[in-house]
Amino acid sequence: MKVLAIDKVSPDATPERVRELFMKEVHQTIKMYLADVVREIYFREDRSGTVMMLEVPSMEEARKIVDTLPMVRDGLLEYDLIPLGPFMPLALLVSDDEQAA
């Protein structure tokens, strides 16, 4: 299952505290990437923040995984998790006869 993870920075997050945890956060994210859980990761261009594409068996697993990140554990970040699936309107372009072929 693909899950889009979009971070939200806590109002209590100070630049100093973020700097303290940044390398731990990067280290944990690299481990998640190498475990094939984080498939893509981006910095946002509209504001400070991160967006990740996760590949996980369930939404519960996605939540458990992002909750292991140091900045999440410390209350500096939280993540909105959005489940993604196939773009179903494409099915309207294919008739039942064509699907069988």
C-alpha positions, 0 to 999 in steps of 0.5 A, spaced: 500 500 500 502 506 498 501 512 503 503 519 502 506 522 509 506 530 509 509 533 515 506 538 520 511 542 524 509 543 531 509 550 533 513 549 539 519 546 534 525 551 535 530 551 530 535 549 535 531 543 537 530 541 530 538 542 529 539 537 535 535 532 532 536 533 524 542 528 523 538 523 527 532 524 523 536 523 517 539 517 519 532 514 521 530 516 514 535 513 510 534 506 514 527 506 512 529 508 505 534 502 505 528 497 508 524 499 502 519 503 506 520 510 504 520 509 496 521 517 495 522 523 499 522 530 498 523 537 501 517 542 500 518 548 496 512 552 499 514 551 506 519 548 510 517 540 510 518 533 508 513 529 504 515 522 503 512 516 499 511 510 503 510 502 501 507 499 507 502 493 508 497 498 512 495 504 515 497 502 522 504 500 519 505 507 516 503 510 523 508 506 527 513 507 522 513 515 522 512 515 529 519 512 530 522 518 527 526 522 532 522 529 531 516 525 531 517 522 538 520 529 541 513 532 538 517 537 533 513 534 527 507 530 526 505 526 519 498 526 516 498 520 512 494 519 506 492 512 503 493 512 495 490 507 490 490 506 483 486 512 479 480 508 478 477 513 473 481 510 468 477 504 468 472 508 464 476 508 458 476 500 458 470 496 456 469 489 459 471 486 452 478 489 452 479 487 459 479 480 457 483 481 451 
